[in-house]
Amino acid sequence: MRRAWDWRTWLAGATLLGAAARAAEAGAPFRTDDPVPDDYQHGEVYFFSTATHVDGDTSGTLPGIDLNYGVLPDMQLHAIAPLAFDAPSGNGKSFGAGDTELGIKYRFMHEDESGWRPQIAIFPTVELPTGSKTRGLGTGSAQFFLPVWIQKTFGAWTTYGGGGYWHNPGAGNKDYWFTGWLVQRQVTDALAVGAELFHQTADTVGGSESTGFNIGAIYDFSENYNLLVSAGRGLENAAKTNAFSYYAAFQWTF
């Protein structure tokens, strides 16, 4: 049986995980998120790795911890605490604490299963600059993401997506938009597969916009233990923004 954790215990634990790397805005194993919060007094922990390769550099998280907890009905607390790495071609590699992500997901509309009304949630997050910008492990400034996510299920098919606005301060940076949409099918009781398409405007002065895709799967070993994987690449300005990327995680729910 699942066991409930007191929300104050969870929040204290999340705070102790303060040294973290910037993780892509994501609904594991995809970049596009969904509006579904964890059930009240239940949660999940992801032990994950993710990386993106561009021309001349590979960076990401290895390892990382993603924690989520249903603190109230329709409300989820969120924290990501990974260790970051940066491996530029021909130069020294860096590894260490990166930026911390904290957020709250709130679902304000429930799905009408017999009709067309979707479920909708907001999921504001903040990226705290706890990583070293000079070592390529952080952004150097606090960032804020204000998205809206929508989902509808039709039998074995689920589709969700949305997007929002990133406030991205700092020298050479600029605010930008992210949007994505995903289609997923429950193939068996244990296996779901999906594909997403996403787009991001330029996040630096003189930078490039990016469009990309991921294909992924979720496999349930049991009710509480799951494997999540995805991989993809850019379709626009790929060499500069996303020549190849992956995500892999082991999930424990409680």
Backbone bond lengths (Angstrom), bond angles and torsions (degrees), N, CA, C in turn:
res aa  C-N    CA-C-N  psi(-1)  N-CA   C-N-CA  omega(-1)  CA-C   N-CA-C  phi
1 M - - - 1.459 - - 1.518 109.59 -
2 R 1.352 114.53 145.86 1.448 118.48 175.78 1.519 108.99 -69.26
3 R 1.345 114.87 146.24 1.445 118.26 178.14 1.526 109.51 -117.00
4 A 1.310 115.85 139.04 1.462 121.03 -178.24 1.517 110.07 -82.77
5 W 1.327 116.89 143.29 1.454 123.74 173.76 1.524 108.62 -108.45
6 D 1.319 116.73 140.28 1.452 120.50 173.04 1.521 108.76 -63.69
7 W 1.354 117.28 132.75 1.466 120.14 -174.22 1.522 112.52 -62.47
8 R 1.346 117.16 -28.97 1.464 118.62 179.63 1.525 111.32 -68.66
9 T 1.343 116.60 -35.07 1.462 120.49 176.11 1.517 110.53 -64.48
10 W 1.346 115.84 -43.63 1.473 119.83 -179.99 1.528 110.58 -62.69
11 L 1.340 116.62 -44.94 1.448 119.58 -176.31 1.526 111.39 -65.59
12 A 1.337 116.67 -37.75 1.456 119.18 176.95 1.517 110.90 -63.91
13 G 1.332 116.57 -40.72 1.462 119.77 179.17 1.508 111.66 -65.62
14 A 1.341 116.72 -39.64 1.458 119.83 178.78 1.520 111.27 -64.41
15 T 1.325 116.57 -37.04 1.451 120.07 179.65 1.519 111.28 -64.94
16 L 1.340 117.30 -37.11 1.461 120.39 179.39 1.515 111.84 -67.73
17 L 1.322 117.30 -18.96 1.448 120.97 178.13 1.527 110.41 -90.51
18 G 1.271 117.14 40.56 1.457 121.46 -171.60 1.511 114.65 -68.12
19 A 1.321 120.53 -33.10 1.463 121.14 -176.94 1.511 108.68 -79.71
20 A 1.349 117.16 108.81 1.461 119.81 -172.59 1.514 110.40 -146.64
21 A 1.343 115.31 162.49 1.453 121.06 178.75 1.516 110.35 -102.06
22 R 1.328 115.78 154.85 1.450 121.74 175.85 1.513 108.86 -62.38
23 A 1.331 116.47 125.01 1.453 121.19 176.40 1.518 108.27 -112.80
24 A 1.316 116.70 146.48 1.448 119.73 179.35 1.516 110.11 -62.18
25 E 1.348 116.03 142.55 1.440 119.33 175.34 1.516 108.32 -57.10
26 A 1.310 118.50 124.23 1.440 117.96 -165.62 1.491 113.71 -156.08
27 G 1.360 116.08 148.02 1.448 124.44 164.54 1.506 105.32 -112.95
28 A 1.318 116.08 94.06 1.464 122.06 -168.84 1.536 111.50 -46.47
29 P 1.356 116.18 135.29 1.467 128.09 3.16 1.527 113.96 -94.05
30 F 1.329 117.83 23.40 1.458 121.18 -174.85 1.528 111.00 -112.30
31 R 1.334 116.92 164.32 1.456 122.04 175.15 1.518 110.62 -76.93
32 T 1.318 117.39 -33.90 1.458 121.80 176.76 1.520 109.38 -73.39
33 D 1.322 117.17 134.94 1.458 120.63 -178.08 1.524 110.61 -100.36
34 D 1.332 115.24 169.37 1.463 122.34 176.41 1.524 109.19 -117.65
35 P 1.339 118.50 167.02 1.462 120.86 -177.05 1.524 114.38 -92.33
36 V 1.331 118.12 8.85 1.460 121.33 -172.17 1.530 110.40 -88.45
37 P 1.339 119.08 113.36 1.462 120.51 175.64 1.523 110.82 -81.44
38 D 1.313 116.56 162.65 1.456 120.03 172.54 1.525 109.92 -62.79
39 D 1.334 116.55 149.92 1.451 121.12 177.02 1.526 110.50 -60.19
40 Y 1.308 115.79 152.36 1.463 122.09 179.67 1.529 110.69 -56.21
41 Q 1.329 116.72 128.38 1.461 126.09 -179.90 1.533 112.90 63.51
42 H 1.308 116.61 24.53 1.464 122.35 171.61 1.526 108.50 -130.75
43 G 1.309 116.31 161.31 1.444 119.42 -176.96 1.507 112.88 -156.06
44 E 1.331 114.57 -170.97 1.458 121.36 -177.87 1.519 108.95 -153.02
45 V 1.326 114.87 150.82 1.457 122.46 176.19 1.521 107.78 -130.16
46 Y 1.337 116.31 129.74 1.460 122.14 174.96 1.531 108.40 -109.41
47 F 1.312 116.77 131.10 1.457 123.00 168.16 1.525 105.48 -104.70
48 F 1.332 117.53 111.86 1.460 118.44 -164.59 1.520 113.28 -136.60
49 S 1.330 113.93 165.22 1.455 123.38 170.20 1.514 107.95 -138.45
50 T 1.325 115.72 142.14 1.464 120.75 177.24 1.521 108.57 -148.62
51 A 1.321 116.74 150.28 1.464 120.48 179.84 1.515 109.76 -155.75
52 T 1.334 114.53 154.44 1.462 122.22 175.37 1.524 108.55 -132.30
53 H 1.320 115.71 132.10 1.467 121.43 177.46 1.521 108.94 -107.69
54 V 1.328 115.45 130.51 1.459 122.49 171.90 1.517 107.41 -126.02
55 D 1.307 116.28 174.24 1.457 120.35 -179.06 1.532 110.21 -61.51
56 G 1.338 116.81 110.26 1.446 121.43 176.98 1.511 116.14 93.50
57 D 1.346 118.35 2.09 1.457 118.15 -177.47 1.530 110.63 -161.43
58 T 1.337 115.16 146.22 1.463 122.42 170.88 1.521 107.59 -131.47
59 S 1.322 117.08 130.02 1.455 120.89 -179.13 1.518 109.57 -142.58
60 G 1.336 115.69 159.00 1.454 119.00 179.83 1.511 112.29 169.74
61 T 1.328 115.15 -149.91 1.458 123.41 -175.68 1.517 110.13 -129.81
62 L 1.324 116.77 130.14 1.459 121.82 176.44 1.536 109.01 -163.27
63 P 1.352 117.61 103.62 1.466 127.41 -3.46 1.521 110.67 -95.46
64 G 1.340 116.22 -179.26 1.453 121.27 176.96 1.517 110.84 -144.73
65 I 1.319 116.10 157.49 1.459 122.70 176.49 1.520 108.33 -126.23
66 D 1.317 115.85 128.69 1.463 123.53 178.27 1.527 107.24 -118.99
67 L 1.346 117.40 117.69 1.455 122.05 -177.15 1.523 110.42 -116.06
68 N 1.345 116.40 136.83 1.449 122.52 177.30 1.523 108.79 -139.34
69 Y 1.343 115.86 141.88 1.465 119.62 -177.64 1.524 110.50 -147.65
70 G 1.336 116.16 133.64 1.449 122.02 178.02 1.515 111.17 -79.09
71 V 1.339 116.45 92.03 1.459 121.40 -173.95 1.527 111.71 -77.03
72 L 1.342 117.39 -28.68 1.452 124.57 176.70 1.522 108.18 -144.91
73 P 1.336 118.65 162.35 1.462 118.71 173.42 1.532 110.36 -55.87
74 D 1.327 116.85 128.06 1.462 124.51 179.65 1.522 113.61 69.84
75 M 1.325 118.96 12.58 1.467 121.20 178.81 1.525 110.67 -133.07
76 Q 1.332 115.42 129.21 1.467 122.44 -176.77 1.521 110.64 -124.89
77 L 1.336 116.51 131.67 1.453 121.86 169.87 1.526 109.42 -86.45
78 H 1.314 116.43 149.42 1.467 121.09 -172.37 1.520 110.14 -142.26
79 A 1.341 116.76 138.41 1.460 122.01 174.81 1.520 109.16 -149.51
80 I 1.323 116.25 138.49 1.468 122.02 174.47 1.518 108.54 -120.62
81 A 1.320 116.28 130.99 1.465 122.30 -176.83 1.521 110.22 -135.12
82 P 1.325 117.72 75.83 1.462 119.77 177.32 1.518 113.11 -98.92
83 L 1.313 115.39 165.62 1.454 122.82 166.35 1.525 107.54 -99.13
84 A 1.326 115.85 135.56 1.460 121.17 -173.50 1.522 111.43 -100.95
85 F 1.335 115.72 155.88 1.464 120.71 170.81 1.522 108.87 -138.04
86 D 1.322 114.65 153.65 1.459 121.88 176.17 1.518 107.71 -141.33
87 A 1.337 116.17 124.72 1.466 120.80 -174.58 1.521 109.93 -129.55
88 P 1.331 117.92 79.02 1.461 120.11 176.81 1.523 111.56 -70.95
89 S 1.299 116.13 147.72 1.460 120.83 -179.77 1.528 110.30 -65.97
90 G 1.347 115.53 129.55 1.450 121.18 175.06 1.511 115.39 76.83
91 N 1.348 118.13 3.12 1.457 120.43 -179.95 1.520 109.83 -127.16
92 G 1.330 115.87 173.55 1.445 120.76 -179.21 1.515 112.79 -66.69
93 K 1.307 115.87 144.93 1.451 121.89 178.81 1.521 109.95 -88.78
94 S 1.340 116.28 150.01 1.455 122.44 179.12 1.521 109.53 -122.46
95 F 1.337 115.19 144.69 1.459 120.89 178.21 1.523 108.54 -148.82
96 G 1.314 116.42 134.05 1.455 119.70 179.04 1.512 112.06 164.38
97 A 1.338 114.91 -170.30 1.457 120.58 -179.29 1.524 110.35 -63.73
98 G 1.307 115.00 142.85 1.458 120.69 177.00 1.516 111.03 -121.70
99 D 1.311 117.00 -150.93 1.457 121.39 -174.81 1.531 111.52 -83.01
100 T 1.330 115.90 142.69 1.457 123.88 -178.17 1.528 110.39 -91.07
101 E 1.328 116.69 134.91 1.466 120.98 176.62 1.522 110.28 -111.36
102 L 1.342 116.63 129.04 1.452 123.53 175.92 1.522 109.02 -130.59
103 G 1.339 117.21 145.15 1.447 118.94 -179.33 1.519 112.90 -162.12
104 I 1.322 115.13 170.53 1.464 123.33 176.44 1.523 108.09 -135.00
105 K 1.329 116.30 122.54 1.463 121.10 174.93 1.530 108.95 -100.14
106 Y 1.340 115.95 128.42 1.465 120.45 179.28 1.529 109.52 -129.07
107 R 1.330 116.12 117.85 1.467 121.74 177.86 1.530 109.00 -91.03
108 F 1.342 116.46 118.19 1.458 120.47 -177.39 1.526 113.29 -108.34
109 M 1.335 117.23 -3.74 1.461 120.57 174.73 1.519 109.60 -138.92
110 H 1.344 116.27 131.10 1.454 121.49 178.24 1.521 110.96 -96.36
111 E 1.324 115.55 153.45 1.452 122.23 -178.78 1.524 111.24 -74.06
112 D 1.318 115.54 138.75 1.458 122.14 171.15 1.527 107.06 -91.65
113 E 1.329 116.61 102.37 1.462 120.32 -172.53 1.519 112.61 -64.81
114 S 1.327 118.43 -26.11 1.459 120.96 -179.66 1.527 112.87 -95.62
115 G 1.325 116.90 -4.40 1.455 121.69 -179.13 1.511 112.19 -126.74
116 W 1.334 114.66 -152.39 1.456 120.63 -174.82 1.522 113.70 -109.33
117 R 1.337 117.80 -0.64 1.460 119.36 -178.57 1.525 110.41 -71.09
118 P 1.334 118.99 126.23 1.472 121.96 179.00 1.522 111.12 -86.88
119 Q 1.314 115.98 173.93 1.460 120.32 167.25 1.516 108.42 -96.02
120 I 1.342 116.14 144.43 1.457 121.66 -174.14 1.525 108.94 -136.02
121 A 1.321 116.23 141.30 1.462 121.35 179.17 1.521 110.18 -143.46
122 I 1.320 115.19 155.58 1.463 121.56 167.26 1.525 107.64 -105.75
123 F 1.337 116.52 152.50 1.465 120.09 -175.47 1.526 109.44 -146.79
124 P 1.341 118.19 67.70 1.472 119.54 178.42 1.523 111.26 -67.09
125 T 1.318 116.09 136.89 1.465 122.24 178.65 1.520 109.85 -133.67
126 V 1.324 114.88 157.93 1.450 121.88 175.81 1.521 108.51 -129.92
127 E 1.332 115.54 138.16 1.458 122.20 175.09 1.526 107.62 -104.89
128 L 1.322 117.17 112.11 1.457 121.42 -178.70 1.531 109.86 -87.42
129 P 1.331 118.27 134.83 1.480 121.38 -173.18 1.515 112.81 -79.65
130 T 1.327 116.10 68.68 1.465 120.79 179.19 1.525 112.71 -93.94
131 G 1.315 118.08 -4.05 1.457 122.00 177.50 1.517 111.91 -97.61
132 S 1.314 115.94 161.94 1.457 122.11 -178.86 1.528 110.44 -83.97
133 K 1.322 116.74 116.38 1.459 120.14 177.68 1.521 111.44 -69.11
134 T 1.328 117.72 -38.04 1.463 120.99 -177.66 1.528 111.79 -65.69
135 R 1.336 117.62 -26.43 1.465 121.42 178.63 1.530 112.22 -94.50
136 G 1.332 117.47 3.92 1.453 121.19 179.10 1.514 113.97 77.08
137 L 1.343 117.21 21.38 1.460 121.29 -175.83 1.526 113.16 -108.91
138 G 1.316 117.62 -0.29 1.451 121.09 -179.06 1.508 110.86 -160.43
139 T 1.343 115.44 173.28 1.462 120.76 -176.97 1.514 113.02 -94.30
140 G 1.331 118.05 -19.20 1.446 120.97 178.87 1.512 115.48 86.43
141 S 1.332 117.94 -8.13 1.462 122.17 179.94 1.522 109.24 -144.28
142 A 1.329 116.18 151.30 1.466 120.22 175.45 1.526 109.52 -68.31
143 Q 1.332 116.53 136.71 1.451 122.65 178.91 1.522 109.40 -121.62
144 F 1.345 115.84 152.32 1.456 120.97 -177.95 1.527 109.80 -131.58
145 F 1.345 115.93 136.41 1.461 121.64 179.05 1.520 108.60 -121.79
146 L 1.343 116.53 127.96 1.457 122.28 -178.46 1.528 109.01 -122.44
147 P 1.356 118.22 89.84 1.459 121.43 -177.20 1.538 112.62 -108.04
148 V 1.331 114.26 164.96 1.463 123.85 168.87 1.517 107.30 -126.60
149 W 1.352 116.22 132.93 1.462 121.09 -177.81 1.532 110.09 -122.89
150 I 1.341 115.41 141.91 1.462 123.28 -174.78 1.520 109.04 -129.88
151 Q 1.345 117.52 143.23 1.468 120.87 179.45 1.525 110.79 -145.16
152 K 1.354 114.82 144.72 1.463 122.03 173.82 1.512 108.74 -143.32
153 T 1.332 116.23 137.97 1.458 122.54 -179.78 1.522 109.87 -114.59
154 F 1.336 115.32 136.70 1.459 122.71 176.85 1.527 107.68 -129.12
155 G 1.320 117.05 93.24 1.457 119.88 -178.30 1.511 111.16 63.61
156 A 1.352 115.95 -123.17 1.464 120.95 -179.84 1.527 112.66 -80.66
157 W 1.331 117.21 -5.83 1.467 121.17 -177.66 1.518 110.85 -101.93
158 T 1.326 116.04 138.15 1.460 122.71 174.23 1.518 108.37 -130.50
159 T 1.327 116.19 135.86 1.453 120.20 176.37 1.525 108.38 -130.94
160 Y 1.322 116.10 136.88 1.455 120.14 179.96 1.525 110.11 -151.80
161 G 1.332 114.21 162.05 1.450 118.92 179.50 1.516 110.83 169.47
162 G 1.322 114.52 -164.50 1.459 121.64 -176.49 1.509 109.19 142.84
163 G 1.323 116.41 -139.08 1.446 120.16 179.20 1.504 111.25 157.62
164 G 1.331 115.67 -171.22 1.445 119.36 -178.02 1.510 112.32 -176.31
165 Y 1.323 114.21 -166.98 1.461 123.54 -170.69 1.529 110.10 -113.63
166 W 1.327 115.62 130.26 1.467 122.29 175.76 1.522 109.13 -99.96
167 H 1.331 115.76 126.25 1.469 121.07 168.03 1.519 106.98 -91.00
168 N 1.332 116.48 116.82 1.458 122.52 -167.00 1.526 110.00 -129.17
169 P 1.350 118.13 74.96 1.462 120.72 -177.61 1.528 111.78 -74.60
170 G 1.326 114.99 170.12 1.461 120.66 178.59 1.512 111.71 121.00
171 A 1.319 115.32 155.50 1.462 121.30 -178.80 1.519 110.52 -60.08
172 G 1.312 117.02 126.46 1.459 122.22 178.76 1.508 114.93 81.74
173 N 1.336 118.29 -7.26 1.460 121.33 179.80 1.521 111.34 -91.32
174 K 1.321 116.66 165.12 1.453 122.17 173.81 1.522 109.00 -148.28
175 D 1.314 116.58 151.70 1.458 121.28 176.24 1.525 109.62 -63.96
176 Y 1.345 115.73 152.55 1.463 118.50 -176.65 1.522 110.59 -151.65
177 W 1.342 114.97 168.27 1.458 123.29 179.61 1.520 110.08 -111.53
178 F 1.341 115.16 144.78 1.460 121.11 171.77 1.513 108.56 -127.71
179 T 1.340 116.88 136.24 1.456 121.50 175.67 1.520 109.15 -144.13
180 G 1.312 116.58 146.54 1.460 120.66 179.98 1.517 111.26 -156.52
181 W 1.331 114.77 159.03 1.467 120.01 176.29 1.527 109.08 -144.50
182 L 1.331 115.37 145.47 1.464 121.64 -174.13 1.515 110.86 -136.37
183 V 1.330 114.97 147.06 1.467 122.56 171.74 1.519 107.65 -123.88
184 Q 1.331 117.22 130.83 1.461 122.30 -175.64 1.526 110.22 -134.42
185 R 1.321 116.33 142.26 1.452 121.06 178.85 1.524 110.57 -125.24
186 Q 1.319 116.28 134.91 1.458 122.44 173.62 1.523 107.81 -82.64
187 V 1.344 116.31 101.13 1.467 121.30 -173.91 1.519 110.75 -76.64
188 T 1.322 116.95 -45.75 1.458 122.89 174.57 1.529 107.55 -133.50
189 D 1.336 116.81 179.04 1.458 119.24 177.28 1.528 111.71 -60.63
190 A 1.352 116.60 -27.07 1.459 120.20 -175.55 1.524 113.90 -103.90
191 L 1.323 119.06 -15.62 1.459 121.61 -170.78 1.524 111.91 -125.14
192 A 1.329 115.50 128.51 1.461 122.80 172.08 1.520 108.61 -124.77
193 V 1.322 117.61 139.43 1.463 122.49 177.92 1.521 108.49 -125.38
194 G 1.333 115.39 150.31 1.456 119.26 -178.17 1.508 112.40 -154.72
195 A 1.333 115.18 167.70 1.460 121.98 176.86 1.525 108.26 -143.96
196 E 1.320 115.27 141.57 1.466 120.55 -179.71 1.521 110.75 -128.62
197 L 1.331 114.11 154.86 1.460 122.89 172.24 1.523 106.62 -127.14
198 F 1.343 117.72 132.75 1.455 120.72 -176.42 1.519 110.87 -139.39
199 H 1.335 114.73 159.44 1.463 120.99 179.84 1.524 109.34 -141.76
200 Q 1.331 115.48 141.41 1.454 121.64 178.35 1.514 109.13 -136.18
201 T 1.339 116.32 132.35 1.460 119.31 174.84 1.524 109.44 -75.73
202 A 1.314 116.99 169.38 1.464 122.04 -175.71 1.526 110.38 -62.73
203 D 1.348 116.33 135.68 1.460 121.30 -179.23 1.524 113.06 -105.57
204 T 1.340 117.97 2.99 1.457 122.47 175.35 1.524 109.17 -134.28
205 V 1.312 115.38 156.98 1.458 120.71 176.99 1.535 108.58 -64.91
206 G 1.312 117.03 123.61 1.456 121.07 -176.73 1.509 113.87 78.52
207 G 1.335 117.86 5.49 1.464 121.61 -179.82 1.525 112.78 -78.72
208 S 1.324 114.86 -179.10 1.457 121.33 -175.34 1.516 111.56 -111.19
209 E 1.334 116.33 144.05 1.449 120.41 169.26 1.529 109.18 -71.26
210 S 1.327 116.35 161.21 1.460 119.28 -179.90 1.518 110.51 -141.08
211 T 1.313 114.77 140.62 1.464 123.19 172.14 1.519 106.74 -128.37
212 G 1.325 117.14 137.46 1.460 119.22 -178.12 1.508 112.11 -154.45
213 F 1.331 114.86 -179.08 1.456 121.22 179.70 1.516 109.58 -142.80
214 N 1.317 115.06 158.81 1.457 122.98 171.79 1.519 108.78 -137.95
215 I 1.317 116.17 146.93 1.459 123.52 170.96 1.523 106.99 -120.96
216 G 1.322 117.30 131.66 1.453 119.15 -174.24 1.509 113.76 -147.93
217 A 1.330 114.80 176.53 1.459 121.29 -178.47 1.517 109.99 -150.32
218 I 1.332 115.28 152.70 1.457 123.30 174.74 1.527 107.32 -126.10
219 Y 1.330 115.72 124.67 1.464 120.14 -179.93 1.523 109.17 -120.28
220 D 1.326 116.08 126.58 1.459 121.90 -178.82 1.532 110.12 -95.49
221 F 1.334 115.83 111.26 1.461 119.07 172.93 1.524 110.91 -71.00
222 S 1.336 115.66 -34.73 1.459 122.34 178.11 1.518 106.97 -158.84
223 E 1.318 117.21 -172.32 1.465 120.67 179.83 1.521 111.91 -63.08
224 N 1.333 117.33 -28.16 1.459 120.92 -172.69 1.520 115.33 -113.81
225 Y 1.329 119.10 -7.08 1.458 121.45 -175.84 1.521 109.69 -128.83
226 N 1.357 115.51 125.83 1.459 120.87 -172.43 1.528 111.04 -140.80
227 L 1.321 115.56 153.36 1.457 123.21 175.58 1.522 108.56 -114.82
228 L 1.343 116.83 133.24 1.456 122.51 -178.58 1.525 109.02 -128.87
229 V 1.326 117.34 129.43 1.459 121.59 -179.81 1.523 109.63 -142.02
230 S 1.326 115.69 149.63 1.463 121.05 172.01 1.522 108.47 -157.02
231 A 1.330 115.33 159.49 1.459 121.88 177.11 1.515 108.44 -155.19
232 G 1.333 115.29 150.91 1.459 118.85 179.78 1.505 110.90 -174.53
233 R 1.320 115.73 -166.41 1.456 121.49 -178.93 1.518 109.24 -160.98
234 G 1.311 114.44 173.55 1.447 120.28 178.90 1.516 112.31 -80.47
235 L 1.319 115.40 155.08 1.451 122.91 174.18 1.525 111.44 -111.67
236 E 1.327 116.57 -12.83 1.453 123.78 -178.84 1.519 108.18 -135.84
237 N 1.342 116.36 126.16 1.469 121.24 -178.75 1.530 111.55 52.61
238 A 1.325 116.69 40.80 1.463 121.51 -172.65 1.526 112.67 -61.82
239 A 1.320 118.13 -39.34 1.470 120.20 -177.29 1.520 111.60 -62.07
240 K 1.344 117.17 -29.99 1.454 121.49 -178.15 1.525 113.06 -92.83
241 T 1.345 116.62 -24.60 1.466 118.66 -170.44 1.523 114.09 -119.24
242 N 1.340 118.67 -34.40 1.469 119.85 -175.08 1.524 110.32 -169.71
243 A 1.332 115.85 78.39 1.461 119.39 176.78 1.525 110.94 -70.34
244 F 1.340 116.83 -33.34 1.467 122.65 174.60 1.514 107.96 -164.22
245 S 1.328 116.53 142.95 1.459 120.48 177.26 1.522 109.42 -146.64
246 Y 1.335 115.28 155.67 1.468 119.79 177.93 1.518 109.85 -145.87
247 Y 1.339 115.16 162.80 1.460 123.00 173.18 1.522 106.96 -144.20
248 A 1.330 116.48 135.82 1.468 121.40 176.94 1.520 108.11 -143.43
249 A 1.341 116.60 135.62 1.459 119.32 -176.94 1.520 110.89 -151.48
250 F 1.332 114.23 150.06 1.457 122.62 167.32 1.527 107.48 -108.28
251 Q 1.332 116.18 126.08 1.451 121.11 -174.71 1.521 111.13 -111.68
252 W 1.340 114.48 135.78 1.468 121.84 173.07 1.522 108.23 -120.10
253 T 1.315 117.33 124.12 1.461 121.67 176.81 1.513 109.90 -107.86
254 F 1.323 116.70 150.08 1.450 120.96 -178.09 1.527 110.91 -144.85
